Amino acid sequence: MAKKEKNGRPPISEIHYWPTRKPLIVSRAVLLASISDRLQIEDFIKLISNDGKVPTFKSEPWKSGLYKKIYEDARRRGEEIYGDLTIYDPFAGSGMIGFEALRLGFNVELSDYNPVAYAIMKATLEYPKKYGKKLAEDVKEEGERIIDELRRELAELYPDHEGKEVKAYIWAWVVECKWCKKITPLVNDWTLLKDKGTITYIRPEDGLNFRCYESEKIDIKGNVDRGKALCLHCGREISNEYIREDIRTNKREILLAVALEGRTFSTDIKKHEEMVRKAHEILEKKKEELAQFIPSQEIPSEIRSSNYLTSWGDLFNDRQLLVLTSLVKKIKETVERYRREKGEEYARAMAVAFAMWVGKIVSRNCRATIWDSSRFGIGHALANQISIMWKHAETNPFAKFSGSLSGMLKDVVDALKFSAEKLSDTKGKVEIRLTSALSSSNKKYKLIVTDPPYYDDKAYGEISEFFYVWERYILEDLFPEFSASKVDVSESIDALGDRTPEIFYSRLESALRNLYNSLDDNGLLVLFFAHSNLQVWEHVLDSLYRVGFHITSAIPLATENENNVLARGKRSVYYSLVLTARKRLNNLETEEGQILDEIREEIERNYESISKLNYERGELYLWAVGVALSVVTKYSKIRSFSTKRISETALNYAQTVTSSIFLEKDMDKVIGRRLNLDEETLFYLSVLSGGKRELDTDTFNQLLKASKNIDQNSLERKRLIRKTSGKKTSIIVNDAYSRSELVEREGITNIMGNSAVDWVHRCVIQFNARPSMSVVEEHAKGAGMSIEDFQDLLKIIHFYESKMKEQERGKEYNTIGNILDYIHKLQDRRDGRIDHFFKQS
């Protein structure tokens, strides 16, 4: 259900960019599970979902009918346990946990170290709840008035093209060639549109003139690759170092084409170039009134575009700066009028809402945007982590198009309406603070639900500064929290930039210690953790143990968008481990051996229930991590004679024994016994049991750790595995046919290797060419297995492949099925002859 919600985002997710947002249904599930220990599973599922009748973020089954009473009973139980049902979240981010807690009627106290997160929560939770739909109506009315004023003043800078409205302007950076001294554009590809099999593209002609063409198939590769360029005039290579310096010094661009209504293009751009020059002149004339709104802060080194540009203002051309600074000026004047007429508090609400609007506009109106040729639109700057884009797009802010003033206003207004609709009549109170989780507090809470930062996830502080430097112009007069010129990152909890792993671990433990001190002795802590690297989990376990928490449960959940570009290749971010923890108030002692025995017992005890959940391999290993966390943190003292940390031993053992137990249990189920197999074959079966042949690198590394004496290089040489190329590196575990094709290309006559799976794969290929029992017998003998053992191995492989999606199975599944059918028919014929003999006698 969480995966589905991510594909149908609630309006509050569109109010402003934030790097990660938990689906509301995940927060709802965690909160409901936290307050009642008596909910039946069927009632629990009904309370968090809605049978698919409406999107999960819209549904509120606890407000009416039978489930209203069920929820009220659960809530009363929660009040018996926790009192007034106040939720505290010290890493609140965009406030998704707090939003759902408020919707359920809880009191919420939310804090975050990031001022942009603070503003998002004010706009999403506090002010819509306080002022209802009136706030959305006023923002809409004033926003539309501002757009009308800007249109009258600046729309002439965006003229129609031959009677058609211009939707966007497609630009490229240019440099002066080091060798021939001519100006050359930097274009990664020449595509403008890919539409129903037809590619619209441009080609340079006669220097810096361009023409549009259409073709069904064409090489549209540009002249820039991996930061280096080829001059369009002399053909010589221009180094990335030279490009960086030229752009940083000169900041030159060229207009390649204009995108027009009707999904068409034109390269006749003289009139539009003139409008850009005119915008520059107007900006110069208005320097005294508008220059104060151009951000001059230096771009942090963690932001990719800092390699080419110096200040945040450099990310915008003069026409964009003219529109944005004029917009900010009008918003400030509007907010000041509301302060005089409606009072300071309502003016603060208006200011925060308008800050959201400006944040949305800058993300699609800068030089870090993407021209998306697949959909004829503009991708926002954060889609590529505020990188410099060789070919980028400028929107027409007055057109109905990506990033337009009216479109971005609508997103903000819709979010305010949604929040008002869902929160204005709820009973809970909300308090939002801008404070660091590293700051201690004397207040005690009985229920803390939070999502701490991940090891190497995202540089939240540096990323948010892209928005902050604009939004502070609107907020600084009313919010002292926005008086600083830059975002403070001195207490950021991550291992990015100049923040070392040691800093991350130290700060995370300090934050966990503050959580421990803030938690009532009978309170419950719920943590979302998403780490991929087992070494990071070792440190997390060490910290939880030292601070004094006992992990009482651990559940893997899909909590992020699988397609989030900032999370690509990171299974850690797609799946979170939801941990519940209480203070460890006992003095239990044990030994390392007992810990390992308990881990095995816990995994065996839960095999049946976990099997029914059909976890993917990554989820299963996260669950194993949770088992280890739970067992280890139960004890105050663990005696060990090993030089290894108990966290390292326990986590490695949990993943190894999980893989082993699940394979053993599956064998019991499928063939009624357990086969003694080599490690490479067990590795192959472990992969198949996860339902996919393609593994992200995190899961692959965990599988290798769970196996003994397997060398990745050996697997690659034998072509049992191969790496994919591209932005998202993954590992594909080949079936027999894929291996055969790969070795044939290299001039090798047969699949290499001497493990049982190697013999199975050779058998599959040869049986397909020459079906006979002798082929099976020959390969069983080669594997050192009896016919019965070899047949049972084929059954196990076929069992796992049968559970895969059809496109994942490959031809191997069909051939193994044919082999098993062939053996079965032979056995039937033999049995028939014996029956006939006894009947005759």
Sequence and secondary structure as in RCSB ss.txt:
>XXXX:A:sequence
MAKKEKNGRPPISEIHYWPTRKPLIVSRAVLLASISDRLQIEDFIKLISNDGKVPTFKSEPWKSGLYKKIYEDAR
RRGEEIYGDLTIYDPFAGSGMIGFEALRLGFNVELSDYNPVAYAIMKATLEYPKKYGKKLAEDVKEEGERIIDEL
RRELAELYPDHEGKEVKAYIWAWVVECKWCKKITPLVNDWTLLKDKGTITYIRPEDGLNFRCYESEKIDIKGNVD
RGKALCLHCGREISNEYIREDIRTNKREILLAVALEGRTFSTDIKKHEEMVRKAHEILEKKKEELAQFIPSQEIP
SEIRSSNYLTSWGDLFNDRQLLVLTSLVKKIKETVERYRREKGEEYARAMAVAFAMWVGKIVSRNCRATIWDSSR
FGIGHALANQISIMWKHAETNPFAKFSGSLSGMLKDVVDALKFSAEKLSDTKGKVEIRLTSALSSSNKKYKLIVT
DPPYYDDKAYGEISEFFYVWERYILEDLFPEFSASKVDVSESIDALGDRTPEIFYSRLESALRNLYNSLDDNGLL
VLFFAHSNLQVWEHVLDSLYRVGFHITSAIPLATENENNVLARGKRSVYYSLVLTARKRLNNLETEEGQILDEIR
EEIERNYESISKLNYERGELYLWAVGVALSVVTKYSKIRSFSTKRISETALNYAQTVTSSIFLEKDMDKVIGRRL
NLDEETLFYLSVLSGGKRELDTDTFNQLLKASKNIDQNSLERKRLIRKTSGKKTSIIVNDAYSRSELVEREGITN
IMGNSAVDWVHRCVIQFNARPSMSVVEEHAKGAGMSIEDFQDLLKIIHFYESKMKEQERGKEYNTIGNILDYIHK
LQDRRDGRIDHFFKQS
>XXXX:A:secstr
 HHHHHHS  GGGGSS  S    HHHHHHHHHHHH S   HHHHHHHH  TTSS TTT  GGGSTHHHHHHHHHH
HHHHHHHSS EEEETT TT HHHHHHHHTT EEEEEES HHHHHHHIIIIIHHHHHTHHHHHHHHHHHHHHHHHH
HHHHGGGS  BTTB EEEEEEEEEEE TTT  EEEE SB EEEEETTEEEEEEEETTTEEEEEEESS   B SEE
TTEEE TTT  EE HHHHHHHHHHH  EEEEEEEETTTEEE   HHHHHHHHHHHHHHHHTHHHHGGGS   B  
TTSGGGGT SBGGGGS HHHHHHHHHHHHHHHHHHHHHHHHH HHHHHHHHHHHHHHHHHHHHTSSTT EEETTT
TEEE GGGGTS   SEEEEE TTSSSTT HHHHHHHHHHHHHHHHHHHTT    EEEEE  TTS     EEEEEE
    TTS  HHHHHHHHHHHHHHHHTTT GGG SSS   TT  SS TT  HHHHHHHHHHHHHHHHHHEEEEEEE
EEEE    HHHHHHHHHHHHHHTEEEEEEEEEE S TT GGGTT HHHHEEEEEEEEE     EEEHHHHHHHHH
HHHHHTHHHHHTTT  HHHHHHHHHHHHHHHHTT SEEE  SSS HHHHHHHHHHHHHHHHHHHHHHHHHHSS  
   HHHHHHHHHHHTT SEEEHHHHHHHHHHSSS  HHHHHHTTSEEE  SSS EEEE  HHHHHHHHHHTT SS
    SHHHHHHHHHHHHHHS  HHHHHHHHHHTT  HHHHHHHHHHHHHHHHTS HHHH HHHHHHHHHHHHHHH
HHHHHHHHHHHHHHH 
